[in-house]
Amino acid sequence: GSWELQRCREENQELRDAIRQSNQILREVSERLLHFQASQREEKEFLMAKFQEARKLVEELGLVKLE
């Protein structure tokens, strides 16, 4: 009887450890995803800003040419 109980406890502990480990992995993955999304957004904003800048330069050059 007590041997069975002991085995049950050990299996229970292993399950808990496995769950804890998988939670840890999930947390890391979601943090990385959030970080990735944030960096993608920053990258996009940066490129848009550069694009606007370039377009403004082209427009200014165009204006200079017209005069």
PQR file with spaces between the fields and no chain letter, atoms N, CA, C, O and H, PARSE charges and radii, in Angstrom:
ATOM       1  N    GLY     1       0.810   -1.211    0.000 -0.4000 1.5000
ATOM       2  CA   GLY     1       0.000    0.000    0.000 -0.0000 2.0000
ATOM       3  C    GLY     1       0.838    1.253    0.000  0.5500 1.7000
ATOM       4  O    GLY     1       0.646    2.130   -0.843 -0.5500 1.4000
ATOM       5  N    SER     2       1.776    1.353    0.943 -0.4000 1.5000
ATOM       6  CA   SER     2       2.552    2.593    1.062 -0.0000 2.0000
ATOM       7  C    SER     2       3.484    2.766   -0.139  0.5500 1.7000
ATOM       8  O    SER     2       3.811    3.887   -0.529 -0.5500 1.4000
ATOM       9  H    SER     2       1.932    0.641    1.627  0.4000 1.0000
ATOM      10  N    TRP     3       3.910    1.624   -0.724 -0.4000 1.5000
ATOM      11  CA   TRP     3       4.771    1.691   -1.908 -0.0000 2.0000
ATOM      12  C    TRP     3       4.002    2.301   -3.081  0.5500 1.7000
ATOM      13  O    TRP     3       4.529    3.131   -3.822 -0.5500 1.4000
ATOM      14  H    TRP     3       3.644    0.713   -0.407  0.4000 1.0000
ATOM      15  N    GLU     4       2.755    1.877   -3.233 -0.4000 1.5000
ATOM      16  CA   GLU     4       1.883    2.425   -4.278 -0.0000 2.0000
ATOM      17  C    GLU     4       1.718    3.932   -4.105  0.5500 1.7000
ATOM      18  O    GLU     4       1.798    4.704   -5.061 -0.5500 1.4000
ATOM      19  H    GLU     4       2.327    1.203   -2.631  0.4000 1.0000
ATOM      20  N    LEU     5       1.484    4.324   -2.851 -0.4000 1.5000
ATOM      21  CA   LEU     5       1.292    5.737   -2.541 -0.0000 2.0000
ATOM      22  C    LEU     5       2.538    6.537   -2.901  0.5500 1.7000
ATOM      23  O    LEU     5       2.455    7.621   -3.478 -0.5500 1.4000
ATOM      24  H    LEU     5       1.418    3.697   -2.074  0.4000 1.0000
ATOM      25  N    GLN     6       3.689    5.983   -2.550 -0.4000 1.5000
ATOM      26  CA   GLN     6       4.963    6.642   -2.841 -0.0000 2.0000
ATOM      27  C    GLN     6       5.131    6.817   -4.350  0.5500 1.7000
ATOM      28  O    GLN     6       5.538    7.879   -4.820 -0.5500 1.4000
ATOM      29  H    GLN     6       3.757    5.102   -2.081  0.4000 1.0000
ATOM      30  N    ARG     7       4.810    5.751   -5.107 -0.4000 1.5000
ATOM      31  CA   ARG     7       4.943    5.812   -6.557 -0.0000 2.0000
ATOM      32  C    ARG     7       4.006    6.865   -7.142  0.5500 1.7000
ATOM      33  O    ARG     7       4.358    7.580   -8.080 -0.5500 1.4000
ATOM      34  H    ARG     7       4.480    4.889   -4.724  0.4000 1.0000
ATOM      35  N    CYS     8       2.816    6.943   -6.571 -0.4000 1.5000
ATOM      36  CA   CYS     8       1.836    7.944   -6.992 -0.0000 2.0000
ATOM      37  C    CYS     8       2.380    9.354   -6.770  0.5500 1.7000
ATOM      38  O    CYS     8       2.276   10.220   -7.639 -0.5500 1.4000
ATOM      39  H    CYS     8       2.530    6.362   -5.809  0.4000 1.0000
ATOM      40  N    ARG     9       2.955    9.562   -5.602 -0.4000 1.5000
ATOM      41  CA   ARG     9       3.514   10.863   -5.277 -0.0000 2.0000
ATOM      42  C    ARG     9       4.628   11.252   -6.241  0.5500 1.7000
ATOM      43  O    ARG     9       4.702   12.394   -6.695 -0.5500 1.4000
ATOM      44  H    ARG     9       3.040    8.858   -4.896  0.4000 1.0000
ATOM      45  N    GLU    10       5.491   10.289   -6.547 -0.4000 1.5000
ATOM      46  CA   GLU    10       6.609   10.566   -7.452 -0.0000 2.0000
ATOM      47  C    GLU    10       6.101   10.926   -8.844  0.5500 1.7000
ATOM      48  O    GLU    10       6.595   11.864   -9.470 -0.5500 1.4000
ATOM      49  H    GLU    10       5.431    9.362   -6.178  0.4000 1.0000
ATOM      50  N    GLU    11       5.104   10.170   -9.326 -0.4000 1.5000
ATOM      51  CA   GLU    11       4.545   10.453  -10.639 -0.0000 2.0000
ATOM      52  C    GLU    11       3.878   11.823  -10.648  0.5500 1.7000
ATOM      53  O    GLU    11       3.968   12.575  -11.619 -0.5500 1.4000
ATOM      54  H    GLU    11       4.702    9.408   -8.817  0.4000 1.0000
ATOM      55  N    ASN    12       3.212   12.124   -9.545 -0.4000 1.5000
ATOM      56  CA   ASN    12       2.568   13.415   -9.397 -0.0000 2.0000
ATOM      57  C    ASN    12       3.588   14.539   -9.479  0.5500 1.7000
ATOM      58  O    ASN    12       3.373   15.548  -10.150 -0.5500 1.4000
ATOM      59  H    ASN    12       3.139   11.514   -8.757  0.4000 1.0000
ATOM      60  N    GLN    13       4.709   14.343   -8.778 -0.4000 1.5000
ATOM      61  CA   GLN    13       5.780   15.343   -8.774 -0.0000 2.0000
ATOM      62  C    GLN    13       6.340   15.519  -10.179  0.5500 1.7000
ATOM      63  O    GLN    13       6.585   16.644  -10.616 -0.5500 1.4000
ATOM      64  H    GLN    13       4.883   13.523   -8.233  0.4000 1.0000
ATOM      65  N    GLU    14       6.545   14.405  -10.891 -0.4000 1.5000
ATOM      66  CA   GLU    14       7.066   14.473  -12.255 -0.0000 2.0000
ATOM      67  C    GLU    14       6.101   15.242  -13.156  0.5500 1.7000
ATOM      68  O    GLU    14       6.517   16.049  -13.988 -0.5500 1.4000
ATOM      69  H    GLU    14       6.347   13.492  -10.536  0.4000 1.0000
ATOM      70  N    LEU    15       4.820   14.979  -12.978 -0.4000 1.5000
ATOM      71  CA   LEU    15       3.800   15.697  -13.755 -0.0000 2.0000
ATOM      72  C    LEU    15       3.869   17.194  -13.475  0.5500 1.7000
ATOM      73  O    LEU    15       3.845   18.020  -14.388 -0.5500 1.4000
ATOM      74  H    LEU    15       4.483   14.323  -12.303  0.4000 1.0000
ATOM      75  N    ARG    16       3.954   17.517  -12.192 -0.4000 1.5000
ATOM      76  CA   ARG    16       4.020   18.931  -11.816 -0.0000 2.0000
ATOM      77  C    ARG    16       5.254   19.607  -12.413  0.5500 1.7000
ATOM      78  O    ARG    16       5.185   20.732  -12.909 -0.5500 1.4000
ATOM      79  H    ARG    16       3.973   16.846  -11.451  0.4000 1.0000
ATOM      80  N    ASP    17       6.384   18.898  -12.354 -0.4000 1.5000
ATOM      81  CA   ASP    17       7.615   19.447  -12.929 -0.0000 2.0000
ATOM      82  C    ASP    17       7.466   19.646  -14.435  0.5500 1.7000
ATOM      83  O    ASP    17       7.889   20.664  -14.982 -0.5500 1.4000
ATOM      84  H    ASP    17       6.440   17.985  -11.951  0.4000 1.0000
ATOM      85  N    ALA    18       6.861   18.662  -15.095 -0.4000 1.5000
ATOM      86  CA   ALA    18       6.670   18.752  -16.538 -0.0000 2.0000
ATOM      87  C    ALA    18       5.774   19.929  -16.888  0.5500 1.7000
ATOM      88  O    ALA    18       6.035   20.663  -17.842 -0.5500 1.4000
ATOM      89  H    ALA    18       6.517   17.835  -14.651  0.4000 1.0000
ATOM      90  N    ILE    19       4.711   20.102  -16.104 -0.4000 1.5000
ATOM      91  CA   ILE    19       3.786   21.209  -16.338 -0.0000 2.0000
ATOM      92  C    ILE    19       4.492   22.541  -16.119  0.5500 1.7000
ATOM      93  O    ILE    19       4.335   23.475  -16.905 -0.5500 1.4000
ATOM      94  H    ILE    19       4.498   19.506  -15.330  0.4000 1.0000
ATOM      95  N    ARG    20       5.270   22.616  -15.045 -0.4000 1.5000
ATOM      96  CA   ARG    20       6.000   23.839  -14.760 -0.0000 2.0000
ATOM      97  C    ARG    20       6.955   24.170  -15.909  0.5500 1.7000
ATOM      98  O    ARG    20       7.063   25.318  -16.339 -0.5500 1.4000
ATOM      99  H    ARG    20       5.397   21.857  -14.406  0.4000 1.0000
ATOM     100  N    GLN    21       7.640   23.139  -16.389 -0.4000 1.5000
ATOM     101  CA   GLN    21       8.592   23.330  -17.474 -0.0000 2.0000
ATOM     102  C    GLN    21       7.883   23.791  -18.748  0.5500 1.7000
ATOM     103  O    GLN    21       8.361   24.691  -19.439 -0.5500 1.4000
ATOM     104  H    GLN    21       7.552   22.206  -16.039  0.4000 1.0000
ATOM     105  N    SER    22       6.751   23.177  -19.052 -0.4000 1.5000
ATOM     106  CA   SER    22       6.052   23.572  -20.266 -0.0000 2.0000
ATOM     107  C    SER    22       5.482   24.979  -20.137  0.5500 1.7000
ATOM     108  O    SER    22       5.429   25.719  -21.120 -0.5500 1.4000
ATOM     109  H    SER    22       6.363   22.447  -18.490  0.4000 1.0000
ATOM     110  N    ASN    23       5.054   25.354  -18.933 -0.4000 1.5000
ATOM     111  CA   ASN    23       4.594   26.723  -18.705 -0.0000 2.0000
ATOM     112  C    ASN    23       5.724   27.716  -18.930  0.5500 1.7000
ATOM     113  O    ASN    23       5.531   28.776  -19.525 -0.5500 1.4000
ATOM     114  H    ASN    23       5.097   24.753  -18.134  0.4000 1.0000
ATOM     115  N    GLN    24       6.894   27.357  -18.449 -0.4000 1.5000
ATOM     116  CA   GLN    24       8.078   28.201  -18.617 -0.0000 2.0000
ATOM     117  C    GLN    24       8.365   28.407  -20.109  0.5500 1.7000
ATOM     118  O    GLN    24       8.620   29.524  -20.559 -0.5500 1.4000
ATOM     119  H    GLN    24       7.051   26.496  -17.966  0.4000 1.0000
ATOM     120  N    ILE    25       8.317   27.310  -20.857 -0.4000 1.5000
ATOM     121  CA   ILE    25       8.583   27.377  -22.298 -0.0000 2.0000
ATOM     122  C    ILE    25       7.541   28.247  -22.990  0.5500 1.7000
ATOM     123  O    ILE    25       7.880   29.086  -23.825 -0.5500 1.4000
ATOM     124  H    ILE    25       8.110   26.403  -20.491  0.4000 1.0000
ATOM     125  N    LEU    26       6.274   28.046  -22.641 -0.4000 1.5000
ATOM     126  CA   LEU    26       5.201   28.843  -23.240 -0.0000 2.0000
ATOM     127  C    LEU    26       5.385   30.327  -22.951  0.5500 1.7000
ATOM     128  O    LEU    26       5.179   31.179  -23.815 -0.5500 1.4000
ATOM     129  H    LEU    26       5.998   27.365  -21.963  0.4000 1.0000
ATOM     130  N    ARG    27       5.778   30.612  -21.710 -0.4000 1.5000
ATOM     131  CA   ARG    27       5.976   32.009  -21.322 -0.0000 2.0000
ATOM     132  C    ARG    27       7.106   32.624  -22.160  0.5500 1.7000
ATOM     133  O    ARG    27       6.978   33.747  -22.649 -0.5500 1.4000
ATOM     134  H    ARG    27       5.945   29.919  -21.008  0.4000 1.0000
ATOM     135  N    GLU    28       8.214   31.883  -22.322 -0.4000 1.5000
ATOM     136  CA   GLU    28       9.332   32.383  -23.114 -0.0000 2.0000
ATOM     137  C    GLU    28       8.914   32.616  -24.558  0.5500 1.7000
ATOM     138  O    GLU    28       9.261   33.632  -25.159 -0.5500 1.4000
ATOM     139  H    GLU    28       8.318   30.971  -21.925  0.4000 1.0000
ATOM     140  N    VAL    29       8.169   31.668  -25.108 -0.4000 1.5000
ATOM     141  CA   VAL    29       7.725   31.787  -26.497 -0.0000 2.0000
ATOM     142  C    VAL    29       6.833   33.011  -26.672  0.5500 1.7000
ATOM     143  O    VAL    29       7.003   33.768  -27.628 -0.5500 1.4000
ATOM     144  H    VAL    29       7.888   30.842  -24.620  0.4000 1.0000
ATOM     145  N    SER    30       5.885   33.212  -25.757 -0.4000 1.5000
ATOM     146  CA   SER    30       4.981   34.354  -25.905 -0.0000 2.0000
ATOM     147  C    SER    30       5.728   35.675  -25.719  0.5500 1.7000
ATOM     148  O    SER    30       5.419   36.662  -26.386 -0.5500 1.4000
ATOM     149  H    SER    30       5.748   32.598  -24.980  0.4000 1.0000
ATOM     150  N    GLU    31       6.713   35.696  -24.810 -0.4000 1.5000
ATOM     151  CA   GLU    31       7.518   36.909  -24.649 -0.0000 2.0000
ATOM     152  C    GLU    31       8.285   37.218  -25.920  0.5500 1.7000
ATOM     153  O    GLU    31       8.358   38.370  -26.348 -0.5500 1.4000
ATOM     154  H    GLU    31       6.964   34.894  -24.268  0.4000 1.0000
ATOM     155  N    ARG    32       8.862   36.171  -26.527 -0.4000 1.5000
ATOM     156  CA   ARG    32       9.619   36.386  -27.759 -0.0000 2.0000
ATOM     157  C    ARG    32       8.705   36.850  -28.882  0.5500 1.7000
ATOM     158  O    ARG    32       9.082   37.711  -29.677 -0.5500 1.4000
ATOM     159  H    ARG    32       8.802   35.236  -26.180  0.4000 1.0000
ATOM     160  N    LEU    33       7.505   36.284  -28.949 -0.4000 1.5000
ATOM     161  CA   LEU    33       6.545   36.707  -29.976 -0.0000 2.0000
ATOM     162  C    LEU    33       6.189   38.170  -29.804  0.5500 1.7000
ATOM     163  O    LEU    33       6.158   38.926  -30.775 -0.5500 1.4000
ATOM     164  H    LEU    33       7.198   35.585  -28.303  0.4000 1.0000
ATOM     165  N    LEU    34       5.916   38.576  -28.557 -0.4000 1.5000
ATOM     166  CA   LEU    34       5.580   39.972  -28.292 -0.0000 2.0000
ATOM     167  C    LEU    34       6.736   40.882  -28.679  0.5500 1.7000
ATOM     168  O    LEU    34       6.544   41.936  -29.285 -0.5500 1.4000
ATOM     169  H    LEU    34       5.941   37.962  -27.768  0.4000 1.0000
ATOM     170  N    HIS    35       7.941   40.453  -28.315 -0.4000 1.5000
ATOM     171  CA   HIS    35       9.128   41.240  -28.642 -0.0000 2.0000
ATOM     172  C    HIS    35       9.292   41.351  -30.153  0.5500 1.7000
ATOM     173  O    HIS    35       9.610   42.417  -30.681 -0.5500 1.4000
ATOM     174  H    HIS    35       8.097   39.597  -27.823  0.4000 1.0000
ATOM     175  N    PHE    36       9.068   40.218  -30.844 -0.4000 1.5000
ATOM     176  CA   PHE    36       9.188   40.181  -32.302 -0.0000 2.0000
ATOM     177  C    PHE    36       8.176   41.120  -32.947  0.5500 1.7000
ATOM     178  O    PHE    36       8.513   41.872  -33.861 -0.5500 1.4000
ATOM     179  H    PHE    36       8.810   39.353  -30.415  0.4000 1.0000
ATOM     180  N    GLN    37       6.929   41.073  -32.466 -0.4000 1.5000
ATOM     181  CA   GLN    37       5.895   41.949  -33.011 -0.0000 2.0000
ATOM     182  C    GLN    37       6.259   43.411  -32.798  0.5500 1.7000
ATOM     183  O    GLN    37       6.085   44.237  -33.695 -0.5500 1.4000
ATOM     184  H    GLN    37       6.655   40.462  -31.724  0.4000 1.0000
ATOM     185  N    ALA    38       6.764   43.729  -31.612 -0.4000 1.5000
ATOM     186  CA   ALA    38       7.157   45.102  -31.305 -0.0000 2.0000
ATOM     187  C    ALA    38       8.283   45.550  -32.232  0.5500 1.7000
ATOM     188  O    ALA    38       8.248   46.663  -32.758 -0.5500 1.4000
ATOM     189  H    ALA    38       6.906   43.058  -30.883  0.4000 1.0000
ATOM     190  N    SER    39       9.288   44.685  -32.435 -0.4000 1.5000
ATOM     191  CA   SER    39      10.420   45.078  -33.274 -0.0000 2.0000
ATOM     192  C    SER    39       9.993   45.188  -34.735  0.5500 1.7000
ATOM     193  O    SER    39      10.502   46.032  -35.472 -0.5500 1.4000
ATOM     194  H    SER    39       9.317   43.782  -32.008  0.4000 1.0000
ATOM     195  N    GLN    40       9.052   44.329  -35.154 -0.4000 1.5000
ATOM     196  CA   GLN    40       8.520   44.435  -36.511 -0.0000 2.0000
ATOM     197  C    GLN    40       7.835   45.779  -36.707  0.5500 1.7000
ATOM     198  O    GLN    40       8.000   46.432  -37.737 -0.5500 1.4000
ATOM     199  H    GLN    40       8.638   43.644  -34.555  0.4000 1.0000
ATOM     200  N    ARG    41       7.058   46.182  -35.696 -0.4000 1.5000
ATOM     201  CA   ARG    41       6.326   47.441  -35.778 -0.0000 2.0000
ATOM     202  C    ARG    41       7.311   48.618  -35.853  0.5500 1.7000
ATOM     203  O    ARG    41       7.127   49.544  -36.642 -0.5500 1.4000
ATOM     204  H    ARG    41       6.924   45.651  -34.860  0.4000 1.0000
ATOM     205  N    GLU    42       8.355   48.563  -35.020 -0.4000 1.5000
ATOM     206  CA   GLU    42       9.369   49.620  -35.042 -0.0000 2.0000
ATOM     207  C    GLU    42      10.050   49.679  -36.401  0.5500 1.7000
ATOM     208  O    GLU    42      10.276   50.760  -36.947 -0.5500 1.4000
ATOM     209  H    GLU    42       8.505   47.810  -34.379  0.4000 1.0000
ATOM     210  N    GLU    43      10.374   48.520  -36.937 -0.4000 1.5000
ATOM     211  CA   GLU    43      11.021   48.432  -38.242 -0.0000 2.0000
ATOM     212  C    GLU    43      10.124   49.061  -39.315  0.5500 1.7000
ATOM     213  O    GLU    43      10.589   49.817  -40.168 -0.5500 1.4000
ATOM     214  H    GLU    43      10.191   47.643  -36.494  0.4000 1.0000
ATOM     215  N    LYS    44       8.835   48.733  -39.252 -0.4000 1.5000
ATOM     216  CA   LYS    44       7.890   49.254  -40.240 -0.0000 2.0000
ATOM     217  C    LYS    44       7.789   50.779  -40.134  0.5500 1.7000
ATOM     218  O    LYS    44       7.797   51.481  -41.144 -0.5500 1.4000
ATOM     219  H    LYS    44       8.457   48.120  -38.559  0.4000 1.0000
ATOM     220  N    GLU    45       7.695   51.281  -38.894 -0.4000 1.5000
ATOM     221  CA   GLU    45       7.607   52.724  -38.689 -0.0000 2.0000
ATOM     222  C    GLU    45       8.873   53.415  -39.184  0.5500 1.7000
ATOM     223  O    GLU    45       8.809   54.488  -39.785 -0.5500 1.4000
ATOM     224  H    GLU    45       7.688   50.710  -38.073  0.4000 1.0000
ATOM     225  N    PHE    46      10.014   52.799  -38.929 -0.4000 1.5000
ATOM     226  CA   PHE    46      11.288   53.351  -39.379 -0.0000 2.0000
ATOM     227  C    PHE    46      11.327   53.440  -40.901  0.5500 1.7000
ATOM     228  O    PHE    46      11.720   54.462  -41.463 -0.5500 1.4000
ATOM     229  H    PHE    46      10.066   51.928  -38.441  0.4000 1.0000
ATOM     230  N    LEU    47      10.910   52.348  -41.567 -0.4000 1.5000
ATOM     231  CA   LEU    47      10.916   52.333  -43.031 -0.0000 2.0000
ATOM     232  C    LEU    47       9.939   53.353  -43.597  0.5500 1.7000
ATOM     233  O    LEU    47      10.237   54.025  -44.585 -0.5500 1.4000
ATOM     234  H    LEU    47      10.591   51.518  -41.110  0.4000 1.0000
ATOM     235  N    MET    48       8.774   53.467  -42.974 -0.4000 1.5000
ATOM     236  CA   MET    48       7.792   54.449  -43.427 -0.0000 2.0000
ATOM     237  C    MET    48       8.356   55.867  -43.302  0.5500 1.7000
ATOM     238  O    MET    48       8.194   56.689  -44.203 -0.5500 1.4000
ATOM     239  H    MET    48       8.532   52.920  -42.172  0.4000 1.0000
ATOM     240  N    ALA    49       9.014   56.141  -42.180 -0.4000 1.5000
ATOM     241  CA   ALA    49       9.607   57.461  -41.966 -0.0000 2.0000
ATOM     242  C    ALA    49      10.659   57.751  -43.028  0.5500 1.7000
ATOM     243  O    ALA    49      10.713   58.857  -43.566 -0.5500 1.4000
ATOM     244  H    ALA    49       9.146   55.473  -41.448  0.4000 1.0000
ATOM     245  N    LYS    50      11.499   56.755  -43.334 -0.4000 1.5000
ATOM     246  CA   LYS    50      12.542   56.915  -44.348 -0.0000 2.0000
ATOM     247  C    LYS    50      11.899   57.153  -45.718  0.5500 1.7000
ATOM     248  O    LYS    50      12.370   57.970  -46.510 -0.5500 1.4000
ATOM     249  H    LYS    50      11.455   55.856  -42.897  0.4000 1.0000
ATOM     250  N    PHE    51      10.829   56.430  -45.971 -0.4000 1.5000
ATOM     251  CA   PHE    51      10.132   56.568  -47.243 -0.0000 2.0000
ATOM     252  C    PHE    51       9.570   57.981  -47.399  0.5500 1.7000
ATOM     253  O    PHE    51       9.708   58.607  -48.450 -0.5500 1.4000
ATOM     254  H    PHE    51      10.447   55.767  -45.328  0.4000 1.0000
ATOM     255  N    GLN    52       8.936   58.469  -46.331 -0.4000 1.5000
ATOM     256  CA   GLN    52       8.384   59.833  -46.352 -0.0000 2.0000
ATOM     257  C    GLN    52       9.496   60.856  -46.590  0.5500 1.7000
ATOM     258  O    GLN    52       9.344   61.811  -47.353 -0.5500 1.4000
ATOM     259  H    GLN    52       8.824   57.961  -45.477  0.4000 1.0000
ATOM     260  N    GLU    53      10.605   60.621  -45.916 -0.4000 1.5000
ATOM     261  CA   GLU    53      11.756   61.509  -46.029 -0.0000 2.0000
ATOM     262  C    GLU    53      12.236   61.550  -47.477  0.5500 1.7000
ATOM     263  O    GLU    53      12.470   62.621  -48.036 -0.5500 1.4000
ATOM     264  H    GLU    53      10.728   59.845  -45.297  0.4000 1.0000
ATOM     265  N    ALA    54      12.379   60.376  -48.070 -0.4000 1.5000
ATOM     266  CA   ALA    54      12.848   60.270  -49.451 -0.0000 2.0000
ATOM     267  C    ALA    54      11.864   60.950  -50.396  0.5500 1.7000
ATOM     268  O    ALA    54      12.265   61.655  -51.323 -0.5500 1.4000
ATOM     269  H    ALA    54      12.190   59.506  -47.616  0.4000 1.0000
ATOM     270  N    ARG    55      10.571   60.734  -50.153 -0.4000 1.5000
ATOM     271  CA   ARG    55       9.553   61.320  -51.017 -0.0000 2.0000
ATOM     272  C    ARG    55       9.594   62.849  -50.930  0.5500 1.7000
ATOM     273  O    ARG    55       9.449   63.551  -51.931 -0.5500 1.4000
ATOM     274  H    ARG    55      10.245   60.161  -49.400  0.4000 1.0000
ATOM     275  N    LYS    56       9.795   63.339  -49.706 -0.4000 1.5000
ATOM     276  CA   LYS    56       9.872   64.786  -49.506 -0.0000 2.0000
ATOM     277  C    LYS    56      11.069   65.362  -50.269  0.5500 1.7000
ATOM     278  O    LYS    56      10.967   66.414  -50.899 -0.5500 1.4000
ATOM     279  H    LYS    56       9.913   62.769  -48.893  0.4000 1.0000
ATOM     280  N    LEU    57      12.192   64.664  -50.204 -0.4000 1.5000
ATOM     281  CA   LEU    57      13.393   65.104  -50.928 -0.0000 2.0000
ATOM     282  C    LEU    57      13.134   65.156  -52.424  0.5500 1.7000
ATOM     283  O    LEU    57      13.507   66.111  -53.105 -0.5500 1.4000
ATOM     284  H    LEU    57      12.275   63.809  -49.692  0.4000 1.0000
ATOM     285  N    VAL    58      12.481   64.099  -52.926 -0.4000 1.5000
ATOM     286  CA   VAL    58      12.177   64.038  -54.358 -0.0000 2.0000
ATOM     287  C    VAL    58      11.261   65.201  -54.741  0.5500 1.7000
ATOM     288  O    VAL    58      11.455   65.846  -55.771 -0.5500 1.4000
ATOM     289  H    VAL    58      12.178   63.323  -52.372  0.4000 1.0000
ATOM     290  N    GLU    59      10.257   65.456  -53.892 -0.4000 1.5000
ATOM     291  CA   GLU    59       9.334   66.563  -54.176 -0.0000 2.0000
ATOM     292  C    GLU    59      10.076   67.893  -54.170  0.5500 1.7000
ATOM     293  O    GLU    59       9.837   68.744  -55.027 -0.5500 1.4000
ATOM     294  H    GLU    59      10.100   64.932  -53.055  0.4000 1.0000
ATOM     295  N    GLU    60      10.975   68.075  -53.208 -0.4000 1.5000
ATOM     296  CA   GLU    60      11.745   69.323  -53.127 -0.0000 2.0000
ATOM     297  C    GLU    60      12.632   69.486  -54.351  0.5500 1.7000
ATOM     298  O    GLU    60      12.754   70.580  -54.902 -0.5500 1.4000
ATOM     299  H    GLU    60      11.170   67.383  -52.511  0.4000 1.0000
ATOM     300  N    LEU    61      13.250   68.386  -54.771 -0.4000 1.5000
ATOM     301  CA   LEU    61      14.091   68.424  -55.983 -0.0000 2.0000
ATOM     302  C    LEU    61      13.249   68.790  -57.194  0.5500 1.7000
ATOM     303  O    LEU    61      13.668   69.552  -58.065 -0.5500 1.4000
ATOM     304  H    LEU    61      13.151   67.497  -54.323  0.4000 1.0000
ATOM     305  N    GLY    62      12.041   68.220  -57.221 -0.4000 1.5000
ATOM     306  CA   GLY    62      11.125   68.507  -58.313 -0.0000 2.0000
ATOM     307  C    GLY    62      10.766   69.981  -58.354  0.5500 1.7000
ATOM     308  O    GLY    62      10.709   70.582  -59.427 -0.5500 1.4000
ATOM     309  H    GLY    62      11.701   67.601  -56.513  0.4000 1.0000
ATOM     310  N    LEU    63      10.523   70.568  -57.184 -0.4000 1.5000
ATOM     311  CA   LEU    63      10.161   71.983  -57.089 -0.0000 2.0000
ATOM     312  C    LEU    63      11.316   72.854  -57.559  0.5500 1.7000
ATOM     313  O    LEU    63      11.125   73.849  -58.258 -0.5500 1.4000
ATOM     314  H    LEU    63      10.569   70.080  -56.313  0.4000 1.0000
ATOM     315  N    VAL    64      12.539   72.450  -57.150 -0.4000 1.5000
ATOM     316  CA   VAL    64      13.719   73.219  -57.536 -0.0000 2.0000
ATOM     317  C    VAL    64      13.871   73.184  -59.054  0.5500 1.7000
ATOM     318  O    VAL    64      14.205   74.193  -59.674 -0.5500 1.4000
ATOM     319  H    VAL    64      12.694   71.642  -56.582  0.4000 1.0000
ATOM     320  N    LYS    65      13.622   72.015  -59.650 -0.4000 1.5000
ATOM     321  CA   LYS    65      13.744   71.872  -61.102 -0.0000 2.0000
ATOM     322  C    LYS    65      12.742   72.755  -61.832  0.5500 1.7000
ATOM     323  O    LYS    65      13.050   73.346  -62.867 -0.5500 1.4000
ATOM     324  H    LYS    65      13.350   71.195  -59.147  0.4000 1.0000
ATOM     325  N    LEU    66      11.526   72.834  -61.270 -0.4000 1.5000
ATOM     326  CA   LEU    66      10.484   73.627  -61.919 -0.0000 2.0000
ATOM     327  C    LEU    66      10.834   75.115  -61.944  0.5500 1.7000
ATOM     328  O    LEU    66      10.512   75.823  -62.898 -0.5500 1.4000
ATOM     329  H    LEU    66      11.276   72.354  -60.429  0.4000 1.0000
ATOM     330  N    GLU    67      11.489   75.570  -60.897 -0.4000 1.5000
ATOM     331  CA   GLU    67      11.853   77.004  -60.859 -0.0000 2.0000
ATOM     332  C    GLU    67      13.064   77.252  -61.691  0.5500 1.7000
ATOM     333  O    GLU    67      13.525   78.389  -61.787 -0.5500 1.4000
ATOM     334  H    GLU    67      11.751   74.994  -60.122  0.4000 1.0000
